[in-house]
Amino acid sequence: MLSGCSVYMAAHQPSEKNVDLFKIGTPKSFLVAEFGQPTSTEIRDGKKYDIYRFTQGYSGGAKAGRAFAEGVADVFTLGIAEVITTPVETIADGNLVAYEVSYDKNDLVDQVILLTANGSLPPPSQIAIPQAPSTPSVAPAPSPQTTVPKSQ
């Protein structure tokens, strides 16, 4: 009765979440709408911090493509492909992701840190750091140079 098991599993994998919302300026309500309530909330030095943990899944197209390919493999192998595809679908069930987010006084994101599965920090290139308002920089004007003709 294994026939069709991996097809079902592929079609019912977790859906892809819009992680592009984890950026400075996003309202907290948008994060809650996409990822649900934070798994933890705390106040540090008067500032609110949330941690969001979720399984990052697959797009609808990716799930449908996998289910279709596995269904075709089932038909052409008379179900024998299930010996391989079912364990693959058991393993490929999305990635656990965690973000720590802090907010400004208006509940807009002002800092995002991507946490890895073991709780350590990611490389600095993946950390969003709040930017100070930019002010146009003015380059100093070149100093006038006077040339004195050489006397001969």
N, C-alpha and C positions, 0 to 999 in steps of 0.2 A: 504493500500500500504506500510505498515511497513515491510513486509516480505523481508528479505535479507538486511535490513538497517544496522544492527549491524555487519553482515558479511563484508559488504563493508567498514564500519568504521574501523573494526579490521585490515583489509588488507591494509588500507591507513593511519595507524597511522604513526607518525614521525619515521624515521629510527634511529638506535643507532649510536652515534658518538664515535669515538675512543679517549676517554679522556686520554688514556695512553700517548698521545702526550704532555700533559701538564706536562713536566718534564724538569729539567735543562739540557741544551745542545741541545734542539730541535730547528731547524732553524725556524724562523718566517714564512717562505714560507710554511712549512708543516702545521702550524696552520691555515694559510689563506686558504690553499687547502682543509682542512677538515671542518673548521667552518665558512668560509667566512671572509669578512672584519670585523675587530673589530668594536664593537658598539661605542667605544670611544677611542681616543688616546690623550695622553697628555705628555708633557715633564716636569719633575720635577727634579730640580738640575742637568740639563743636561742629564738626563736619560729618555729613552722612556718607557712609560707604555701604555699597551692596555687592554681593557676590552672586553672579548668575552661573549656574552649572547646567549644561544640557548636552544632549547627544546631537552632534552635527551630522545630519543625514544626507540624503541624495535628492537631486532634482527629480521632478516627475518624469522627465525624459530619460534620465539615467535608469530609474527604477523600471520603467516600461521596456527599455532596451534590454536590460538584463533579463527580465521576465520572458520577453520574446525569444531571446537567444537560448535561454535554458529550456523553454518549451520546444523549440525546434530541435535542440539536442536530445530531448526526451523522445520525440517522435522518431528521429533517425536512429537512435540507439535502443529503441524499444524500452526506454526507462533506465537503461544501465548508466547513463550519464549522471543519474541522481547520486550515485556513489561518490562522485566528485563534487557536483554542484551544490548538494545540500550542506556538506561541511564548509564549503566556500561561503555560502550565504550565512551560515552560523557565525563565521569569523567577521565577515564584512557587514557589520551591523552599525556602522557609523563610528564617530570618534567622540569621546568625552572631551568637552571643552569647558573652561571656566574663565570668566572675566571678573576683575574687580573694578568697580566704577565708583567715582565720587561725584558729588553734585555741588553746584553753586546754590546760592540762596533762592533761586527761582526754579529749582529742581531740573536744571539743565546739566548734562554731563560736562564736567570740567577736567576729568582725567580718566583714562582707561588703561588697565594693565591686563594683558593676556597672561593667565596663569596656565602652566602646563599640568599634565595629569599628576605629577609627583609634587605639585605645589611650589615648585621653584619658579623663578622669574625667567621669561624668555630672553632672547638676545635683545640688546638695547634698540636695535632697528625695528622691533615690533612693539615698542612701548610708545604710546601717545602721550606727549608731555604738553601741558598747556603752554600756549605761546603768549608772550607779552604783546600788547598792542604795538604794531609796527609804527615807527616814526621815520619819516624820510630822512635819510642821512645826507648830510651836505659835505661834499669833499672840499678840503681847503683849496682856495684859489692858488694857482701856481704863483710863486713869487716872481716879480719882474726881474729880469737879469739885464744888466747893462754891460755892454761890451766896450772896452776901451781899445781903440785902434792902436796897434803896435807902432812905435816910432822906429823909423828906419835910419 
